[in-house]
């Protein structure tokens, strides 16, 4: 009666813990039958004492131990042969825990929750896998976010179009909790009557300026100064700090330079996305924007952006005026 929940996908890992809690008897008595132990300092005796306790007016109790196995795995010392090995106390703790687990009473569900994935060779991972009670929650890779979003929308009893999932992944990135909140908001907005579209995402999802930065750089690449200035002031009106906004523009042009260089080395888009740590959709947009500039132009613009940063910081040019002049100069 023990489970191992491990992995860096905190959202779905915590949802599984909540599901275990929900199944522990009557809600009014739940707190009396759920014990949460801090694995960073808990002793084996305390784990056993909590697990051996009798449920109070319920069929079972739940004992959750957070971070214990990660703590034990982290206690290492150099052995005589120079190889790292678990320290004696941690090794003894682990061996005694392994001996105890098969004796956990049937009325207790003992759950180990670990913030990172444990190695398949870990003895408790092996034991849990034999009992089919090991559940690994992996953070999806950037390239897998679209599929995760589509599945998550179904969990919220709705659907989302692939293009909308692509856009949402590009705007939010790998922050699963925020993605989940935005998916829930979008499904509520369409009331489950139709799939969420890319237009819905653009309308409702706050993107910390990323969408407008894309639009502004698009306009600059097309020499559309009026549109670029409009996007710039839209960002400023939303409360963006001018220096923070300049940093976002610098980042955008730096990424374009990197994409341009990697393309010249004939790297495929997926490999470029992996090397830059960006979502494939973002790399696609960067690639499209980079076509509007030569590599030498991008490098010259990048140097000018750094000069503008110095001018603003030293007070040579007011921040908003400097950004307006930048847009006018690039568009011109």
TIBAMAR-44705 format. One record per residue: residue in one letter; x, y, z of N, C-alpha, C in turn. Coordinates in steps of 0.1 Angstrom, whole numbers, plus 2048, in hexadecimal, padded with zeros to 3 digits. Layout:
BEGIN
AXYZXYZXYZ...
//
This chain:
BEGIN
X8087F480080080080080980D800X81380D7F781A8197F681B81D7E7X81C82A7E581D8307D882A8397D7X82F83A7CB83A8437C883684C7BDX8358597C08318637B683E86C7B4X84486B7A98508737A7851879799X85888479885A88B78B85889A78DX85C8A178385C8B078484F8B677EX8458AE77B8388B47778308B6784X8328C178A82C8C479781D8C5796X8178CA78B8098CB78A8028BE78BX8058B57827FE8A878280289F78EX80E8A179381289979F80A89E7ABX8078AB7AD7FF8B07B87F18AC7B6X7EC8AB7A97DE8A77A77DC8987ABX7E68907A97E58827AE7E58817BDX7ED88A7C47EC88A7D27DE88F7D7X7D98997D17CB89E7D47C18937D2X7C388A7C87B987F7C57BA8757D0X7C68727D57C88697E07C186E7EDX7C387B7EF7BC8817FB7AD8817FAX7A88837EE7998837EC7938767EFX79B86B7ED79585E7F07968597FEX79C86280779D85E81579186181DX78785881D77C858826773865824X76C86782F76287382F76A880830X76588A82976D89682876E89D835X76489B83E7658A284B77089C854X77488F85177E88985978C887852X78C88D84679888B83D7A5890844X7A589C84A7B18A184F7B689885BX7AD8918617B288886C7B887B867X7B687985A7BC86C8547C686F849X7CB87B8487D587F83E7E1885846X7ED87F8447F988484B803887840X80989384081389883782089A83EX82A89383A83789384184289A838X84A8A283E8558A983686189F835X86389A82A86E89082887C895829X87D8A282A88A8A882B8908A683AX8878A384388B8A1851885896858X87B88F85287488585987C87985CX87A87286888286686B87A85A866X88084F86587984286286F83F86CX87284187986983E88485C847882X85D85387E85285C87C849857870X85085286684884D85A84084085FX84783786684182B86B83582E874X83783887D82D83B887820840880X82384987681784E86F810844867X81883B86081283085880B825860X81082386C80A8188747FE81D87CX7FB82A87C7EF82F8837E282987DX7D88288867CB8228827C282E87CX7BB82C8717B283686C7A883A876X7A484687679984B87F78C84C878X78384387B776842876776842866X78083A86178183985278882C84FX78782884278C81B83E79C81C83DX7A182783A7AF8288387B483683BX7C183883C7C784583E7D2846834X7D68538327E08568277EC85D82EX7F885882B80485E83080C862824X80F86F82381787581782587981DX82F87481683D87881A84387F80EX84688C81084B89480585A896805X8618917FB86F8947F987988B800X87488180687D87880E887871805X88386B7FB88C8637F289686C7EBX8928787E789B8817E28A68857ECX8A18877F88AB88A8038B587F805X8B08738058B98678078C38667FCX8BE8687F08C68667E48D18717E3X8CE87D7E98D78887E98E28877F3X8E187E7FD8EC87D8078F6873802X9018797FD90B8717F79198757FCX92286B7FC93086E8019398667F8X94586A7F794F8637EE9548567F5X95384B7EE95883E7F496783D7F2X96C8327F797B8307F697F82E7E7X97682A7DF9798287D19778347C8X97483F7CF97284C7C896484E7C2X95C8437C394E8447BD9458497C8X93A8517C49318567CD92884B7D2X92584A7DF91C8407E49138467EFX9088407F18FF8457FB906845809X90584F81190B84F81E904844827X90B8408319078348398F983683FX8F78428458EA84584B8DE844841X8E084A8358D684B82B8D483C826X8DE8358248DD82781F8D581E829X8D98208368D28188408C381C841X8C08298408B282E83F8AB828834X8B18288288AA82281C8A881381EX8B280C8238B07FE8248A57FA82EX8A580283989A80084388C80383EX88C80D83687F81182F87B806826X88480181E8807F681587B7EA81DX8817E782887C7DC83086E7DE836X86B7EB83985E7EE83F8537EF835X8557F382984B7F681F8417EA81DX8467DD81C83D7D281A8347D0826X8377D68328307D483E8267DF841X8257E983781B7F483A80D7EE83BX8067F28457F97ED8487EF7F083CX7E67E783A7DC7E882F7D37F4830X7D27FA83C7C980583E7D181383CX7DD8128387E581E8357EA81E827X7E882A8217EE82C8137FA836815X80683081381283881581783D807X81884A80681C8507F98288587FAX8328557F283E85D7F183D8667E5X83F8737E883E87D7DD84C8847DBX8518837CF85F8887CC85E8927C1X86589D7C38648A87B986C8A67ACX87489B7AC87C89879F87A88979DX87D88579187C87778D888870794X88586479A89085C79F895852795X8A184E7968A684478C89F83778DX89E83078289782378189F81978AX8AB81B78D8B38127958B18147A4X8AA81F7A88A78217B689F8157BCX8A38107C789C8047CC88E8067CFX88A8127D487B8147D68748167C9X87A81B7BF87481C7B287180E7ADX87B8057AE87A7F77AA86E7F07B1X86E7F27BF8637EC7C78557F17C3X8547FE7C08488047BC8437FF7AFX84D7FE7A684A7F97988457EB799X84B7E37A18467D57A38387D57A8X8347DE7B18277DF7B681D7E77ADX8237EC7A381B7F57998168017A1X81D8077AA8198137B182381E7AFX82B81E7A58348297A282E831796X82D83E79882784678E83185278CX83685378084085E77D838869775X83A87577A83488177483E88976EX84088876084B89075A84589D754X84D8A775584A8B474F84B8B2740X8408B57388418B272A84C8BC723X8538B671985D8BE7128558C970AX85C8D47068568DE6FF84F8D96F2X8558D06EC84F8CA6DF8428C26E2X8408BE6EF8358B66F38298BE6F9X82B8CB6FA8218D37018148D46FAX8158D46EC8088D56E57FF8C96E8X8058BD6E87FD8B16EB7F88B26F9X8008B77037FC8B87117F08C1712X7F18CC70B7E68D670C7D98D1706X7DA8CA6FB7CE8C46F57C78BA6FFX7D08B17057CA8A770F7C58AF71BX7CC8B971F7C78C072B7BA8C7729X7B88CC71D7AB8D27197A08C871AX7A28BB7167988B17177958AE726X79F8AF72F79D8AD73D7948B8743X7948C473D78C8CF74177E8CE739X77C8C373376F8C072B76D8CA720X7788CD7197788D570D7828D0703X7838D86F878C8D56ED7938E26E9X79F8E06E47A78EC6DF7AD8E86D1X7AD8F16C87B38EE6BB7C28EE6BCX7C88E56B37D78E46B47DE8F26B2X7D98FB6AA7DF9086A87DF9106B5X7D390F6BC7D19166C87DB9106D3X7DC9036D37E58FC6DD7F49016DAX7F79026CE8049066C98079146CEX7FD91D6CD7FF92B6D180092C6E0X7F79246E77F89256F68059206FBX80A9156F58179106FA82291A6F7X8219216EC82C92B6E982B9376F3X81F93B6F781D9466FF82194370EX81E93771381F93472182C92C723X83092471A83B91B71C83890F725X84190A72D83F8FE735839900743X83490C74682E90E753820907753X8208FA7588148F27568088F875EX80B8FD76A8009037727F990E76BX8019177657FB92275E7F491E751X7FA91474B7F490E73F7E6909742X7E690274D7D98FC7527CE906755X7D391175C7CA91C75F7C4922752X7CD9247487C992B73C7BF922734X7C29157347BA90B72D7AC90B733X7AB90B74179E90B748797918744X79E924744798930740792930732X79A92B72979692A71B78A921719X78A91672077E90C71F772913724X77491A72F76892173576392C72CX76C93372576893D71C760938711X76392D70B75B92770075091F705X74F91D712744916719743907713X74E90270F74E8F470A7468F26FDX7418FD6F77388FC6EB7408FA6DEX74D8FE6DE7558FD6D27638FB6D6X76C8F76CD77A8F76D17809056D3X78A9066DC7919126DE79A9146D1X79A9216CC7A19246C07AD92D6C4X7B692F6BA7C29376BC7BD9466BFX7B294A6B97AD9576BB7A99596CAX7A394E6D079F94F6DE7AC9506E7X7B69496E37C394A6EB7C99586EAX7C995E6DE7CE96B6DD7C69756E4X7B99736E57B097C6EC7B197B6FBX7B396F7007B196E70F7BE96B717X7C89677107D49627187DE96E719X7E19717257EB97C7287F9975725X80197B71D80D97571881A97C71CX81998572682498C72B82B993720X82499771682999F70B82F9976FFX83098A7008369826F682F9846E9X8229836E981A9846DC81D9916D6X81C99C6DE81E9A96D882C9AB6D3X8369A56DA8449A66D584599F6C8X83F9946C683F98D6B98399966AFX82E99C6B28279A56A882F9B16A5X8359B76AF83D9C36AD84A9BF6A4X8509B46A785C9B069F8579AD690X84C9A668F8469A46828459B167AX83F9BB68183D9C867A84A9CE677X8549CD6808619D367D8679CC670X8669BF67086C9B86658659BC657X8589C06588519C464C8529D364AX85A9D965285B9E865184E9EF653X8459E965C8389F065F83A9F766CX83FA0466B842A0B677836A0F67FX82BA1267881EA1567F819A0A688X8199FE6828159F268A81E9EF695X82B9F06938359ED69D8349F76A8X832A046A5830A0E6B0824A0B6B8X819A076B180CA046B880E9F86C2X8159EE6BD8189E26C68219E66D2X82A9EF6CF8339F46DA82B9FB6E5X823A046E181CA0C6EB810A046F1X80C9FA6EA8029F16F18099EA6FCX8159E56FB81C9DF70581F9E9711X8239F570D8259FF718818A0271FX80DA03718800A0671E7FC9FB728X8019EE7257FE9E372E8069E373AX80F9ED73B8179EE7478259E8746X8299E473A8379DF7388419EA73BX84B9E67438569EF74685F9F1739X8629FE736869A007298779F8728X87E9F773388A9EF7338889E1732X87D9DC7398799CE7388759CB72AX86E9D47248699D27168759D270CX87F9DB70F88B9DA7078939CD708X8939C87148999BB7168929B070EX8859B170D87D9A77058819A86F6X8829B56F28869B76E48949B16E1X89D9B46EA8AB9AF6E98AB9A06E8X8A399A6F18A298B6F189D9866E4X89398D6DE88D9886D28979896C6X89F9936C68A99946BB8B498B6BDX8B89896CA8C397F6CD8BE9716C8X8B296D6CB8AD9606C78AC95F6B7X8A996A6B18A996A6A28B796869DX8C196E6A38CF96C69E8D295D6A0X8CF9576AC8D29496AE8CB9406A4X8BE9436A28B793B6988BE93C68AX8C19486868C794A6798D4942678X8DC9436828E993C6828E892D682X8DE9286898DC91968A8D691567CX8CE91D6768C89196698D391965FX8DD9226608E89226568F1915658X8F090F6648F79026678EF8F6663X8E38F965D8DA8EF6588D48E6663X8D28EC66E8CB8E56798BC8E5676X8B58D96788A68D967689F8E1681X8938E567F88C8EE68888A8E7696X8888DA6978868D46A48938D46ACX89E8D36A58AB8D36AC8AF8E16B0X8AB8EB6A88AC8F96AC8A48FC6B9X8988F76B988F8FA6C58968F36D1X89B8E76CF8A18E06DB8AE8E86E0X8B68EC6D68C28F36DA8BF9016E1X8B59086DD8B29156E28A89146EEX8A39086F189A9066FC88D90D6F9X88890E6ED87C9156E987290C6E3X8659106E485B9086DE85C9086CFX8598FD6C885A8FD6B98529096B3X84790C6B883F9176B38479246B3X84D9266BF8559336C08619336B6X8679286B48729276AA86D92969CX86192469985B92768C85993668AX85393C69485194B69385E952692X86894E69A87595569987B95368BX87A94768687F94567887894D66EX86B94F66F864957665868966666X86A96A67386F97867587D97B670X88597167389497266F895974660X88C96F65888D97064A88C97E645X88798764D88699564A89399D64CX89D9966528AA99D6558B5994650X8C099A64C8CC99264A8D3990657X8DC9876588E39856658EB991669X8F199865F8F99A46638EF9AF668X8E39B06628DA9BA6678D59B7675X8D39AA6788CF9A66858D99A9690X8E69A768C8F19A96958F39B8698X8F19C068D8F19CF68F8E69D4697X8DA9CF6958CF9D269E8D19CF6ACX8D79C36AE8D99BE6BC8E39C86C3X8EE9CC6BC8F79D56C28F19E26C5X8E89E76BC8E19F36BE8D89F26CBX8D19E76CC8C99E56D88D19E66E5X8DD9E16E58E59E16F18E99F06F4X8EC9F76E98EFA066EA8E3A0D6F0X8D7A0A6EB8CBA116F18CAA0E6FFX8CCA027048CB9FF7128D5A0871AX8E1A0A7158EAA1271C8E5A2171DX8E0A267118DAA337118CFA3571BX8C6A2B71C8BBA2D7268C0A2C734X8C9A237378CEA217458D6A2D749X8DEA337408E6A3F7448DEA4C743X8D2A4B73E8CAA5873E8CCA60732X8D3A5B7288D6A6371B8C9A65713X8C0A5B7138B4A5B70C8A9A56715X89DA5D716892A5871D88DA4A717X889A41720887A3371C87CA32711X871A38712866A3670886BA3D6FBX871A486FC876A4F6F0880A466E9X889A3F6F0893A366EB88CA2B6E3X882A256E987AA1A6E2873A1F6D6X86EA2B6D6867A316CA871A336BFX87DA386C3887A3A6B988CA2D6B3X88DA236BC891A166B7888A106ACX87BA116B0871A0C6A6871A14699X872A2169A872A2968E87EA26686X889A2568C895A22685895A1567EX891A0A6858909FD67F8869FC674X87AA02676870A0266C873A0A660X87BA1466287FA1D657889A1764E
//
